[in-house]
Amino acid sequence: MDLEELKEVMEAAGEKSFRAKQIYEWMHGKLARDFDEMTNLSKALREKCRETYLLTVLKPVKVQESSLDGTKKFLFELPDGNTVESVWLKYKHGNSVCISSQVGCRMGCRFCASAIDGLVRPLTPSEMLEQIYAITLLTGERVSNVVVMGMGEPLDNYNNLIKFIKLLTDENGLHISQRNVTVSTCGLVPQMEKLADEGLQITLALSLHAANDEKRRQLMPVAKKYTLEEVIDACAYYFEKTGRRITFEYSLISGKNDGEKDAKELARLVGHLNCHVNLIPVNPVKERDFVSSSSEKVLAFKNKLEKYGINVTIRREMGRDIDGACGQLRRRQLHR
Ligand code: SAH
């Protein structure tokens, strides 16, 4: 609940409205895990809250730590028994958490493990927020960056996503800077346009993965609904409205989209935009037969893009020994 909702609840219960602010601070600022921690509330009020409301919705069921780079992967159980995963990444500039926005996903991207069984259900704002709250408490370290790049398509869960971002970046909560929040989408054009009009300062990342419609349709069913021209126009609109540089994610799949011609097409497609291209060597998923491009191929692709004047980085791979890529840990757990 946000402050307005808490105020309504308190008023309806015959409580003073300043109680709402106190509870809000316990929930979103101090990350209380139990109503009994809320010591400035009367015992009776704490009891009343406990009878009616769930304060926490996530139960950590598994934590894996990478022996390569300290990346941690968390599997959380939701109240209905479903599970979601989140990843904690430690960088020099701060700690980053990659969260899930849905259980499963209905976008069907061919290379993605989250898509294999389709969508189970979207996550509530609480279930998104608490991935960050729980990880902050479990690691004892402040989270400075949040990327919505875990399981699910965030823009397919639009209203919950917006509420989540507002709570996450609220000055009376964890107060994570909007500029440190990135939302990644497979390219749902109407929602991208709506997001541009929200007045937020978050970064939009667009999963491109191919630079022409024909190839993109083979990898991502969503490309049958929106053409690249429409998607790129929506990116340009996002930049125009927010001033935030777009990130393009491009997963390199051996023999599919990693050739010189692909690089040239990509440069032509995005070259006119204020953007940044992030190359990701595709993570092999057991159920799929995509093979990652060799490191020489990845480097050649990067050099080619740079020659065309594109800002480009290769995503540093982290947590590969702990099923780092989208949906892999949950799948393994489900199979067990
Ligand atoms: N649904 C959103 C966010 C989730 S996935 C989206 O599509 O952007 C985050 C990123 O990881 C996306 O760019 C997605 O295409 C990519 N991805 C998914 N599975 C992958 C894999 N096996 N290897 C490399 N990248 C993958």
Residues whose N, C-alpha, C, O or C-beta is under 5 A from the ligand:
A	BS01	SAH	F111 C112 A113 V148 M149 G150 G152 E153 P154 S184 T185 C186 S207 E249 S251 I280 P281 V282 N283 V285 A325 C326
